[in-house]
Amino acid sequence: MANTDPESSRAADDLIARAARLDADDPLAHCRARFVLPEAMIYLDGNSLGAYPASVGVRLDDVLNRQWSQRLIRSWDEGWWETPERVGDRIAGLVGAARGQVVVGDSTSVNIFKLAIAGARMRPDRTRIVIDSASFPTDGYIVDSVARLLGLAVTRADQSDLDNVLGDDVALALLNHVDYRTGKLWDMASLTRSVHNCGAVALWDVCHSVGVVPLQFDALDVELAVGCTYKYLNGGPGAPAFLYVREDLHDALDQPLTGWHGHVDPFGMQSDYEPAAGIIRGRVGSPPLLSMLALDAALDAYDGVSLADARAKTQSVTGIFIDALDRSLAPGVIEIATPRDSSQRAGQVSIAHPRARELVHELIPLGVLADFREPDIIRCGFSPLYIGHTDAVNAVRALASLLNQ
Ligand SMILES: *Cc1c(COP(=O)(O)O)cnc(C)c1O
């Protein structure tokens, strides 16, 4: 660090020592060995594209060289067909859902489309959809189209202002659990209660919380939810997303993409659509099996992982990261856009700086991979499975070496 006065170098040594102690006590430290990462790299982009779990290559070798090449079409009867529900049940364990309520397939965007329409159809007399104004853009794009298709209005609102825009004309509220830009984690319990108080249906997007925050869909009575699998769940580029529908709503679920994989009798080849019972009606057409089985293998990285431990670790690692930023940089050099209260953060810390875009590039040769979000945000994601406290402190050292010149 450029700042070489003895007091600050002692402070830096303190931080490194504290990080090492915390890493030594980390109950998830062994999970790092489940991943293959480049040498000497601190990967802070696991909230965008999760790292590569070694289990994936082993599984795909079997999928390609036995299931596909040798078993051929028979593999559909040997487990392929049920993969969306089976992998869905594995994810159910991560989102506080009993089995039979999660199915995997399609992208998050497509699943938002399916569930926003299905959700709005549950309240046919209502005329409005409410969406988080800071939402990841795809959510808003899809909701606008859904509203046009159904002849509904859309209200964009800050989630802190939700109670003021909800009313008895609202059919559906699409909420983001984490602000993708600032990393703020919203209180799912209280926002869901607000939506229910006005009689609307809650559709949660948990792309940035699944795998880092213990979720409680069943306990909170959440009706509908969607989430990504290529972020903290490490499913790989373009891995299929998932959707959740509360069990008592399955029979009424009028899912608009009525493809044959959601049919009650897909091989009956009937001319009319009759939806399957249960969560299967969330399916559409042939799933991307190679990606889905890669995701299945990737989920092994969560085997035996307590999400309470994952949550505690991420809060602690992001905490030391913020602490290190405070101590290593002069006041005002950067702005931390993420809440300092660790109960309001998920796995991400966002740093605002006018040269954010350049800094993200300059960090790469220093062994730190983070990402840039418009307009001025350096986004750092901390996977509980492979990023520790020492990584966090060293990433700050790299950033400070660029900023303290
Ligand atoms: C990453 C992300 C998505 C991605 O959608 P895809 O259709 O799967 O590409 C959607 N919503 C949020 C909040 C996200 O963070």
The ligand as a MOL file (V3000), in Angstrom:
LIG
                    3D

  0  0  0     0  0            999 V3000
M  V30 BEGIN CTAB
M  V30 COUNTS 15 15 0 0 0
M  V30 BEGIN ATOM
M  V30 1 C -29.4390 -12.4220 -13.3440 0
M  V30 2 C -30.8420 -11.9650 -13.2080 0
M  V30 3 C -31.8070 -12.3150 -14.1510 0
M  V30 4 C -31.3910 -13.0850 -15.3740 0
M  V30 5 O -32.4010 -13.4810 -16.1990 0
M  V30 6 P -32.1370 -14.5770 -17.3310 0
M  V30 7 O -33.3470 -14.5560 -18.1240 0
M  V30 8 O -31.9320 -15.8950 -16.6120 0
M  V30 9 O -30.9160 -14.2010 -18.0900 0
M  V30 10 C -33.1170 -11.9080 -13.9270 0
M  V30 11 N -33.4590 -11.2080 -12.8200 0
M  V30 12 C -32.5240 -10.8440 -11.8950 0
M  V30 13 C -32.9160 -10.0780 -10.6890 0
M  V30 14 C -31.1980 -11.2200 -12.0740 0
M  V30 15 O -30.2920 -10.8590 -11.1780 0
M  V30 END ATOM
M  V30 BEGIN BOND
M  V30 1 1 1 2
M  V30 2 1 2 3
M  V30 3 2 2 14
M  V30 4 1 3 4
M  V30 5 2 3 10
M  V30 6 1 4 5
M  V30 7 1 5 6
M  V30 8 2 6 7
M  V30 9 1 6 8
M  V30 10 1 6 9
M  V30 11 1 10 11
M  V30 12 2 11 12
M  V30 13 1 12 13
M  V30 14 1 12 14
M  V30 15 1 14 15
M  V30 END BOND
M  V30 END CTAB
M  END
